[in-house]
Amino acid sequence: GGRGAVGGLVLIVSPEGLDLWQELTVGTAACLCQALQARSPSEPAYALLSYAGPGPAGAKRPLVLISFCPDSAPVRARMLHSGAKPALRALAERAQLTVAK
């Protein structure tokens, strides 16, 4: 059996690399907010959302990259987070995923 469609991913940056924290079943702001509220409010994260807006049914849509880096995050976590964005974009590109600019 295959997996259902994924609406988005929430990723965290660790010293070892990018870690998948949670898959979102729907790519909406409400679903993302709910997932982020379940995390530590001082932990940075990235989200890749498959925007479920208007358009042709079944059309491949670009992913939207959202960065969350609260001021309350430790300095080391903020540095790791900011440095991971190019690697995240490259990873998406290698997986043949289109990330909106």
C-alpha positions as CSV (number, residue, x, y, z in Angstrom):
1,G,0.0,0.0,0.0
2,G,1.2,3.5,-0.9
3,R,1.1,6.5,1.3
4,G,-1.5,9.2,0.9
5,A,-0.8,12.7,-0.4
6,V,1.3,14.8,1.9
7,G,0.3,18.4,2.2
8,G,3.5,19.5,3.8
9,L,6.5,18.7,5.9
10,V,7.9,20.4,9.1
11,L,11.6,20.0,9.4
12,I,14.0,20.9,12.1
13,V,17.7,21.5,11.8
14,S,20.0,19.6,14.1
15,P,23.8,19.6,14.3
16,E,23.6,16.3,12.3
17,G,21.4,17.8,9.5
18,L,17.8,18.2,8.6
19,D,15.3,16.0,10.4
20,L,11.7,15.4,9.5
21,W,9.6,16.4,12.5
22,Q,6.1,16.0,11.1
23,E,4.2,15.3,7.9
24,L,1.1,17.5,7.4
25,T,-1.9,15.9,5.7
26,V,-3.2,19.2,4.4
27,G,-1.1,22.2,3.2
28,T,-3.0,24.9,5.0
29,A,-1.9,27.6,7.4
30,A,-4.3,26.2,10.0
31,C,-2.7,22.8,9.8
32,L,0.8,24.3,9.9
33,C,-0.1,26.4,13.0
34,Q,-1.5,23.4,14.8
35,A,1.7,21.5,14.1
36,L,4.0,24.3,15.3
37,Q,2.0,24.8,18.5
38,A,2.9,21.3,19.4
39,R,6.6,22.1,19.3
40,S,8.8,24.1,21.6
41,P,8.1,27.8,20.9
42,S,11.9,28.5,21.0
43,E,12.9,25.9,18.4
44,P,13.4,27.0,14.8
45,A,11.8,25.0,12.0
46,Y,11.3,25.0,8.2
47,A,8.0,24.0,6.6
48,L,7.5,22.9,3.0
49,L,3.8,23.3,2.1
50,S,2.1,22.0,-1.0
51,Y,-0.2,25.0,-1.4
52,A,-3.8,23.8,-1.9
53,G,-5.0,26.9,-3.7
54,P,-7.0,27.4,-6.9
55,G,-5.8,25.7,-10.0
56,P,-6.3,22.7,-12.3
57,A,-7.1,19.5,-10.5
58,G,-4.1,17.2,-10.4
59,A,-1.7,20.0,-11.5
60,K,1.8,19.8,-9.9
61,R,2.2,22.8,-7.7
62,P,5.4,24.3,-6.4
63,L,6.1,23.9,-2.7
64,V,6.2,27.0,-0.5
65,L,9.2,27.2,1.9
66,I,8.4,28.8,5.2
67,S,11.1,29.6,7.8
68,F,10.3,29.9,11.5
69,C,13.2,31.2,13.7
70,P,11.9,32.8,16.9
71,D,14.0,35.4,18.7
72,S,13.9,33.2,21.8
73,A,15.9,30.4,20.0
74,P,19.4,29.8,21.3
75,V,22.1,31.5,19.2
76,R,23.6,28.2,18.0
77,A,20.1,27.0,16.8
78,R,19.5,30.2,14.9
79,M,22.9,29.9,13.2
80,L,22.3,26.3,12.2
81,H,18.8,27.2,11.0
82,S,20.0,30.1,8.8
83,G,22.8,28.0,7.3
84,A,20.5,25.1,6.4
85,K,18.3,26.9,3.9
86,P,20.6,26.4,0.9
87,A,21.0,22.7,1.8
88,L,17.2,22.4,2.1
89,R,16.7,24.0,-1.4
90,A,19.4,21.7,-2.9
91,L,17.8,18.6,-1.3
92,A,14.4,19.6,-2.8
93,E,16.0,20.1,-6.2
94,R,17.6,16.7,-6.1
95,A,14.2,15.2,-5.3
96,Q,12.9,17.0,-8.3
97,L,10.6,19.2,-6.2
98,T,9.9,22.7,-7.2
99,V,10.1,25.3,-4.4
100,A,8.5,28.6,-5.1
101,K,10.9,31.6,-4.9
